[in-house]
Amino acid sequence: MKHRSTVSLLSDAQGGSTRSKSSRSSSDSPSENSSSTTTCVADDQVQNPYDDHIYSEISSLSRTPLTFHSKTKRRLSWGDAAAKHQPRRRDPSDAYASFLDQYPKLTNLDYVPWGEQEVLNILREGRAKSYSGHITVEMMQRLSVMLHRPLVRIAREAQRFAAMFRRCTRHDLQSAMKVVLSRPLYDSCVQACMKAVALYNMKSGQYTKASKSQHCGLKFSVGRFHRWLLDAKISCRVQEPAAIFLAACVENLLEEIVLRCLGSSVFSLEALEGGVSLNPDLWGLLQPCEHLVCGRISTGFSAPLSLPPPNNASPGTMSSLATTAAAAYFEGIETTLLATCVGSVPELGNLVSQVMHHWQNVLAPSSTLRPALTWGADALHALFHYMKCSQMAPSSLQPKLHQGDMKLCRERPYSLQPPLIEWVRTTLAHTEHRCALVVDGDDVTQAARVLLPSSDCPQRMFKPSVQCWRSTQQTSVQCQLQIQQDMAFSMLCIGRSDLLAYALSLLGPGGVDTFNDQGLTPLMCACLHGDEAMVQMLLDAGASVNMAVPSDGHKFPGLIPDTKHWTALSFASLLSHVSIIQLLIEYGASVEGAGSDDDPLCETPLQIASSAGHYDVVMALLNYGADPYLTSTTSVLSSSQSGHNAFTLAAMHGHRTIFKKLLANPTSKVDEALSLEEMLAEGQDCISDDYDCASQRRNPQDGCSPLRPFSKTQYKVLQEAMYHAAEGGHLDIALELRSIGVNWSLHIWSQCLWAAHLLQRKTIIQCLLKDYLATGRHDEINIEFINECLPLMFHIFRNSKNEVTSQQLANILSSLYGNQPVPPIPTLRGKTIARIDPFYVNNPEMSDIQFVVEGKVFHGHKILLVNASSHMRSLLEEARKHTKNSDPASVTKVEIHDIKFKTFEMMMMFLYHGTVDTQGVDTKELLDLLKASHTYKLDSLKRHSEILLSKHLNLDNSSAVYKHSKVYHANELLAYSEGFFLQNLTHLLNQSDGFRKLLYSYKMLNYDLVNGLLATLCQSLEDKFSMQSKTSTLV
């Protein structure tokens, strides 16, 4: 299921703000170049022929304004034509933005896992809620589109990280965020992600009654993000915490953009774009070019760094730090961090050591908890390849022979390089992802792919050694043993049988079951490489098939995340090596891996294969007796799947064939003992009524019969699987479970209705509505259902042309409103009009004014009418002036043309007596009275008319009453009419042509009946929900 977005993507043309042209060195002499002693020079300070060519090329481009819209040429005015003859400086910021347009662009997304309403909810309720009142619809839409590019960048990096083990984990998403985002953005997003994961792991036993997003405290749908990761083919396995991390990261980025880019006084689209263009953390992130522009703003300049004080500097000692030496240190370190080119490898090594010291002590102090990282020689040479500049080479390295001008390759093929701090940041992200202690050349190559335009490299493949022996923290003896072990693992990976004996002799006292720094044995490495021959040789050599990956990260610094307690069978199941699986099981491997009822701390091989979609592996493991109902659990903040089994993982990833195979497996013996939380949460029967519609469509050859009896534990497992399938939009699996008797919660039903609506499956929608009418769950109604499902139901109700669907929705909506009487219209409280004896109504005695209505005279009294309303006072004043000018001695006469005499009589009776005699009065006359009260601005009479009409409301006149209440702004009567409609919705659809015309065919904007019914029903349910919450709190 794809959730299509109606928002258009940002244009690839983006400009920048104005800046002055950078000063450049004007000297080209070799003597000056050879005598250069500068350790690091910024990009705009290096004089080089290729850079000058690029600068002159981009400076000659025409000026374009900073905008996210498509590029348009500015029409040349007379003043511009005159200014053409005057020398002027071009705007380098516009030229820099145009210069970026030549590079490959990011992929445009077909759809995104959020909608504009969710973005609006975040702006209203999140950290940026103080700005929500000033953000326009255009700004909200632009913010929604801005999030596309960070999503693509993070997802692409996560896809490369996940390729090694064919699964996308929380660790992969966190490393991708570390690569793409600047350090401040990364810290903010990781904090939000950790909070969301912690909240999700604290969910209660009945978590299927609310969405994953509600459990995480997020507005973006976690289920849709999980489905998006699968549809984008980030990996065949996407763990649940990874989707939570991505949803929380994107949501936090939205708030960061608003908080960083909008000021306190100006709120406009231009202000938002200007704030982005001047923010070094956001501008490059939101650019359309494929490579990541780091540490620069729209002018192309590197932004000055805001350096915090060292960790050992307390607030009380800040005055001592403000010395000349401290200022010189920060100035020097900033120059080092912003370096873009070097002249030699030793110089680069010196700069990298300074940056690493500053990174581990100031910019990323949390990394000091891990052993210090070391840069290998190959990493420095690889980085020098991208940052070298011959003009900065020391004079001692310059050849003394005469050099010609011919060059086979251009100098520094990458213009406008990223600063050194960005190289270090991105490289360390790749190194830390593989839990290594040594930075190698491939880490630098991966960073170059991210930072440099048109640069690409293969994905990093699995290597069985971390080479920790390069670390200076080990003694010489430890390094020697480590080198021998790495050599042994390397020989075993070659696959030669003649090297097996010598390799085993180098492994030390552990022998064939020795762990390397990644916590892997030789047998596990052979399973990862799919080397069946080596697996056979290791098994013959006595390798233990049930040896599990240890969990001690201090003893094994390169321990691969999310593989703790895995066995060789787990790795073989992950990579779908069926022949190796059979071989391991024949040698006594536990079919459940290290996972069991006694130690459920890891995923079983069956769970791994079920989530990866390996049907052959699932079938083989089931044949060997694997239990699909076995559930794995982890600690609260672990990134592994918590509380999942083969059913939930197959449902979460949409593998229906595997799911049906698991259902067809003979029922396993499971423990019927429930926890205290499960016993308290248990409040429904294990077997529900048959799902008629789904059963009729069911194929008898599916392998499992409907209404098969399940134990309580099995039923709970299947209901959780239905929950995950509905969250991810896998409608077929949810209906499969419903067809065999698994009941669903109101939230699951709502998610299935969303999926059926997006897939335009009208027959399934009718079956879902029919099932709701049979099993209604009004007791599970919550705010999430009110805000998300009710609008969908009214949308289907408005646009459905099927009479059956309309009748079903009418029954559901009426049942949601309930059978209780519609709340009566309250009387108007306020200033009362002075009353007199009704004897004087239309009595010529003491009358000082006459009203002529339809040729009939009505006698009135000014003293009463002048205070009735402002409209009546102005009418009497106008009549008095006219009478005084014509005949001062005559009685004032007022002609009334827009009202009938009987209506006018009832209006005057109310003004004199405060009530109206409704005996013999029909609805039409009451509607005329409502019109008259609105015309003459008589609020008391208007409210009295609303009350009288509400008492006369029936199926025949309800449409006319609704229209009059809309036209004359009788809001209380309008709400009462909408409540009457909801209560009698089914009868009105069948009997009232006026209501159907009002509902479907009325084209006037003022008669939006559906939205009015939605608002009334939402308010009614919210009142009931709040009342129930208060009652439960008191109890």
LOTIPA-658217 format. One record per residue (C-alpha): residue in one letter; x, y, z. Coordinates in steps of 0.02 Angstrom, whole numbers, plus 50000, padded with zeros to 5 digits. Example, Ala and Ser with C-alpha at 12.3 -4.5 7.8 and 13.67 -1.06 7.14 Angstrom:
A506154977550390S506844994750357
This chain:
M500005000050000K500695016949951H500175032850036R500265045349896S500745063249934T499895077349842V501285089549883S502445093949739L504315092349762L505475106949781S506205114249623D508005109949592A508445128349572Q508865136349737G509755152549763G510655160849906S510865177249993T512065190749939R513885190649986S515405200049927K516655192449811S518025183349904S519775189849897R521035178649813S522885177849807S523585186749655S525295178549654D525655163649541S527545163049555P528335146049595S529455154249723E527985159449829N527195142449812S528785133249854S529105143750007S527385141450078T527395136650261T525525137650292T524845122150375C523065124050311V522185135950195A520325138250164D519595135449992D519375153649950Q521185157249999V522015144649884Q522515151349713N522415137849583P522055138149397Y520585126249405D519735135949546D519965152249453H519175144749299I517675138649398Y517485155149488S517515165049327E516255153149250I514985154049392S515235172749413S514705175849234L512985168249262S511445179349275R510735183749445T509275173449508P508295176749668L508345164949816T506775154749794F506165136949796H505095139549642S505645136049465K506905147749390T506175162849301K507055176449204R506835193749272R506175205949142L507435219749105S506755236849152W507355253949093G508345256249252D509195239449226A509635244049048A510445260049109A511345250749246K512095238849118H513325252349070Q513895254349249P515175242349325R514395231449458R514885216249560R513955200049532D513185190449673P514275175149709S512905166949812D511755165649661A513205159449557Y513605146249687A511825139949687S511825139249497F513505130549504L512735116649610D511385113949479Q512615105149364Y512825090449483P511695075049492K510085077449588L509265067349723T507895055249676N506125062049679L504995052149793D503395044249729Y502625045949901V503125050050078P502495041850238W501635057350305G500285069650257E500045088250277Q498835085650421E500185076550520V501395090850487L500085103050548N499825092850707I501695093250744L501765111950721R500265114350835E500775102550976G502675100750964R504125111551019A503705124450885K501895126950942S502255145150984Y502495148050797S500965138250741G499825153450742H500965162550619I501325148350497T500285149550339V499685135250231E501045138850103M502385138250237M501675121950305Q501685114250131R503465120250101L504045112850265S503255096350216V504195096250052M505825101350135L505815085050232H505925074750072R507785077450048P508375073150225L507275057650214V508105052350051R509865055650115I509625046150278A508735031650193R510105029850062E511465028750193A510435016650296Q510205005950141R512095004450119F512375000450302A510984987450300A511684978450147M513024969250247F511794958650348R510224961650242R509284970150381C508964988050432T509174990850618R509145005250737H511035005250732D510995007450542L509795022150554Q510805030250692S512415028650591A511535035650437M510965050650539K512755052850601V513375053350421V512065065150352L511695077050495S512835089650577R513335086350756P512035098150835L510635091150728Y511215073450761D511225075750949S509475083350946C508765069650834V509565055250930Q508845061951092A507105062351014C507345044750943M507915037351107K506435045151195A505225037751067V505985020251081A505945021051271L504105026051270Y503675012151148N504514998951256M503485004851405K501835000651320S500554990751417G499854973451382Q498374979651278Y499464989551159T498484983651007K497114996251049A498215011151002S499435014950862K501305013150874S501465031950852Q500375035051004H501435023151106C503005032551048G502295049851076L502475054050890K501315061750762F502055053150610S501425035450583V502755022650630G501845009150531R501875019650373F503725023250396H504035004550415R503045001250256W503975015150166L505655007450213L505074990950140D504364998749982A505975008749956K506934992249971I508064998750108S508244980650161C507244964650157R507164965550347V506704981650436Q506684980750624E505344990250716P506525001950810A507255007350643A505555013850587I505325022450755F507025030650738L506665036950563A504945043750608A505615052550763C507105059450668V506065067050528E504815074150653N506215082050754L507005089250595L505365097950556E505385106350725E507225110850708I506925119350540V505545130050614L506495134450773R508125138450683C507475147650530L505985157950589G506305173750689S505225181450823S504505195550719V504425190550535F503405175250485S503355172750298L503905160650165E505335172150118A505915172850299L505895153850309E506925152150149G508125165650206G508375157050373V508775140650286S510015148950167L511015156150313N511025140550422P512565129550391D511745114450473L510195114850362W510615123150196G511685109250125L510535095950195L509045103150100Q509925105349933P509365095149782C511135089749733E511565071749768H513145075049866L513035082650040V513595100850050C514245101750228G514705116650333R514235129650202I512855142350179S512045148550020T513515160149983G514695145449968F515735151050116S516105139750263A515175146150414P516195150650568L516125137450702S515355141250870L516605132250979P516085127651157P517345128851300P518345113351346N517565100451460N518655105251609A518145123651600S516885127951735P515805143651730G516835151151869T518455149751772M517805157251610S518675173851647S520375165451652L520045157251484A519715174151403T521575177151383T522615179951231A523265162151231A521525154651241A520895166051103A522385161050995Y522025142651027F520215143950972E520715154250821G522015141450773I520895126450797E519535134550694T520765137050553T521245118750567L519445112750568L519035122850412A520555117150312T520115110750138C521805106450062V523535100950118G525235099050039S525875082750113V525355067250209P526345072150366E525495088950367L523805080350349G524225068450491N524625083150603L522985091750561V521985075750585S522745072850756Q522255090550809V520485088250743M520315071250829H520895078550994H519665092850981W518265081050921Q518445068851065N518635082251199V517465096151143L516315092050997A515905073951042P516395070951224S515255055651234S516435046451117T517775046751252L516845032551337R517475021251197P519315017851160A520135031451057L520075028650869T521695027550770W521945032950591G522835019950487A524115024550357D522965019250215A521605030950284L522795045950284H523395042150108A521595040450048L521115056950127F522675065350056H522125059649883Y520575070549898M521355085349990K523075086849909C523645102949829S525365103949745Q525485122649775M525535119349962A526865105649953P528435109150056S529945115849958S530975100750006L529815089549910Q529875099949751P531005092449615K532495103049569L532385099149384H531425110449269Q529605105749255G528565107749100D526835115049095M525995099249026K524885089849150L524015073349121C522665076949249R521955092949317E522405099249489R521135095949626P519695088949523Y518465092849663S518135111349682L517415119049839Q517925104549950P517145101550120P518165106950272L519235094450365I518035093450512E516695086650394W517905073750325V518295067950501R516475067950555T515875057650407T517345045650411L517165042350597A515315038650572H515775024250455T517135018150572E516015018350725H514625009550630R515704994050609C516284995650790A518104996950738L519535005250828V520545009150671V520015020650529D520445012650363G520495018850184D518775012050143D518015023150278V518765038350192T518155032250022Q516395030350090A516505048150160A517095054649990R515565046649910V514465056950027L515395073450021L516035074849843P514985076849686S514885062649559S515875051249675D515365033249705C516085017249777P515494999549813Q514634995349975R515744989150115M515744970350125F515914959950282K517674957850347P518044945250485S519334955850572V519364973250648Q521274973850662C521254980150840W523104975750851R523464992850777S522825000950934T524175008051048Q523195002251201Q523794984251180T525464977051233S526654968951111V526154951551166Q524304955451143C524654962650971Q525614947050922L524194935750975Q522944946950888I523944946550726Q524034927550733Q522154926450761D521774938350618M522914928450505A522044912250553F520324919450515S520964926350349M521624909150298L519974901050345C519024913650240I520064908650087G519214891750089R520754880950058S520724864350149D522624862850151L522734878450261L521474872550389A522694863650505Y523924878150509A522514890750536L521834880950682S523564880450761L523614899450757L521944901550845G522654898651017P521914889151165G520114891651104G520464881450952V519114880150820D517854889250933T518924904750959F518024921450950N518734935950852D518494954150901Q516774953950821G516204939450931L516174927250786T516874909750776P517644902550615L516034892650589M514974908550596C516134917250472A516014902450353C514104903050364L514134921750327H515174918650171G514084903950118D515594892350107E514784875350129A516434866050106M517284875950244V515764873250356Q515934854550329M517794854950368L517544865150526L516174853450585D517304838650555A518654847650653G517494848450803A516724865650790S515264868350909V513664871250811N512744879350958M514084891851007A513244908951023V513894926450996P514424933551165S513634949151237D515174956851320G515564972251217H517084976851321K517954960351292F517484960451108P517594978751051G517054974850874L515474965650924I514184967250787P512604975650854D510994965550857T511894948750837K512094944651021H511664926551061W511594922050877T512234904950822A512934898850658L511174893150610S510564911050633F511834917850510A511454904150384S509584907750399L509884926350374L510774923550208S509614909250151H510934895550141V509744880750146S511074867450119I512134874350261I510584874750373Q510264856450339L512084852350371L512114861550537I510514853350599E511184836250551Y512694839850661G511574843750808A511214862350793S509724868250895V508344872950775E507864887350891G509654894050897A510074901351066G508274906851092S507144896251201D505894898151340D507314898551464D508364911251366P507224921451251L508494935251225C508774934051038E507874930650877T507714912650826P508244906850652L506404904850606Q506044922750656I507514928950553A506974919250399S505144924350420S505564942850422A506794941250278G505534932250167H506554916350143Y505174903750109D506334888850081V507214892150246V505564893750339M504934877550265A506554868550311L506554874950490L504724870450514N505084852850450Y506444851450581G505234856450719A505464875250739D504094883350845P503284898450758Y502454903950920L504094905951015T504264924251064S505914933351087T506114947551210T507504959951240S507954973751361V507034990251358L508265000151252S508904986151143S508794989050956S508224971250922Q506424966250898S505594965551069G504194953351100H504074946750922N503874929550848A503834922150674F502014926950647T502214945150695L503814947150594A503054939250438A501494950150457M502534965750488H503504963150326G501994957950223H502554940150182R500844932250160T501484915950085I502624913050233F501244918050352K500074905250278K501444892150290L501644896150475L499774894550501A499754877850409N501074871050528P500384858650657T499934867050821S501404867650938K501334864351123V501434881051208D501394886051388E499644890951442A500264900551594L499934919151572S500804933351660L499874944151787E499794958351660E499064946751528M497774939951650L497244957551698A497184962851516E496184947751461G494394953251438Q493744945351280D493394928051213C494794919151123I493694913950978S492554926450892D491184924250765D491624919050590Y492064932950471D490754929050338C491394939850196A493194934250211S492714916150231Q491694916550071R493184922949975R494354910450057N495134896549952P494934879450034Q496674874749973D497524888150076G498164875450200C497244880850358S495404879550394P494424894050465L493914894450646R495304882950700P495364882550891F496854891250969S497514891751144K497534908051237T499384910951205Q499224906751021Y497724918051003K498684932451083V500134929550961L498984929950810Q498084945550869E499774954350887A500204948650711M498584956350649Y499034972550737H500734973750651A499984969050482A498664982750497E499944995650553G500984992150397G499494991950280H499614973350242L497754971150220D497834953450150I498654946450306A497454955450423L495954948450329E496774931250329L496824931550517R495054938350532S494424924350421I495054911050542G494194919050690V495474931050762N494584946250829W495244963650806S495264979550908L494484995750849H496195002450803I496584987350694W494894989050609S495245007550576Q496935003950498C496164990650386L494835002950331W496205015450286A497115002250185A495544996550094H495095014550053L496825018549982L496785002549880Q495015006749822R494374989649873K492524993549887T491994975749923I493204974450069I492584991150135Q490804984250139C491384968650229L492344978950356L490824989850388K489714974650405D490914966950530Y490934982850633L489034982850643A489104964850705T490504967050832G490484985950871R491804991750995H491185008451059D492085005651224E493775006851133I493465024051059N494905035951094I495565052551031E496555044150894F494985036050823I494065052750831N495445062350742E495905049650609C494565036650576L493005047550587P493575059550450L493925044450339M492205037250369F491345053750327H492455055350172I491865038250112F490085042850160R490145058750056N490945051249900S490185033849900K488945030649761N488535013449827E486895012749923V487454997850028T489025006850087S488045022650125Q486765013150228Q488125003950325L489025020150365A487395028450414N487055014450538I488815015550610L488795034450628S487075034150710S487655020750831L489185031150874Y488095046150914G486965035451021N485115035151061Q485145047951200P484115063651167V484955077851075P485545090851203P484215104451213I484575122251159P484955132951312T484025149151343L484945165251313R485645173251469G485975191851466K485105208551466T483205206751468I481995218351381A480755228251485R479025220151477I477295228051491D475545221151505P475025211251350F473395221251357Y474325235151266V474815223951119N474085231950963N473015243451073P472765261251009E472675267751188M474245277251232S475025271651068D476295283750994I476815273850838Q475925264150702F476645250150595V475855246750427V476115228350380E475235221050227G474015235650233K473565232350415V473965244250557F474845238450713H474905250250863G476505250950963H477425260451099K479095268651070I479665267351250L479705248451235L480285246451056V481715258851062N482685247551179A482285231351088S483765231850968S484915243750875H484025240050713M482325244250788R483025260350864S483715266250696L482055262050612L481075272350737E482305286750726E482145287150538A480235286950548R480235300850678K481265312350569H480145309250420T478555312350521K479225328250601N479625335750434S477925331950359D476695334050503P477385336150679A475695333750762S475315317150678V475705299650747T477295291750685K476985278650552V478205265150494E477895254350341I478565236450350H478785227450184D479895212350221I478815203050345K477075195950356F475785203150475K475595187150578T477475185550596F477595203850647E476205201150773M477125186350851M478725196650857M477845211050946M476985198951065F478705192451116L479355210151143Y477855214751250H477565198451342G479205188351323T478375173151244V477465167751086D475835158451073T476265143750959Q474525136350955G474055134150774V475765140050714D476635128850586T478485126750550K478475138950404E477845152950515L479175148950645L480495149850508D479815166850459L479945172050642L481775166350643K482085176750488A481245191950566S482255190350727H483855189650625T483345204650518Y482885215550667K484355209050772L483255202750913D484415190150995S483185184751129L481825181551001K483085172550890R483555160551029H481705158151073S481355154150890E482775141450888I482035132851041L480295132450963L480955125450798S481965111950888K480345105950969H479475105250801L480915096450711N480475080450616L481045070350466D480015080750345N480545098350394S482325094950456S483145099850290A482225116450282V482625120250464Y484465116350433K484545128050283H483725142450378S484875139950526K486355141050407V485735156650318Y485245166150475H486725160250582A485675151150709N487135141050775E486235132550918L484845126750803L486165121350677A487035110250805Y485355103250861S484885099250680E486545090450651G486275080050807F484525075750744F485275070750575L486545059250657Q485215051150764N484065047850615L485355046150476T484705029450411H482885035250402L483355051650319L484335042750182N482835031550146Q481405043950164S481985061950141D482385067649965G482805084850033F484125077550148R484925067350008K484955082749899L485725092650040L487005078950071Y487555074949894S486915087649768Y486905104649852K488345114549776M488345130149884L489855131949995N488825137250145Y487925120550152D489375108850194L488315096550289V489615082550300N490915093250389G489575099450507L489035081650549L490865076850575A491165091350695T489585087650794L489975069150810C491785072550859Q491215084650993S489955072051059L491245058151068E492555069451147D491325074351283K490935056051317F492785051551316S493245065451438M491795060751552Q492365042551553S494145047951592K493565058551738T492495044251803S493915031751792T495075044151880L493845046252023V493615027552039
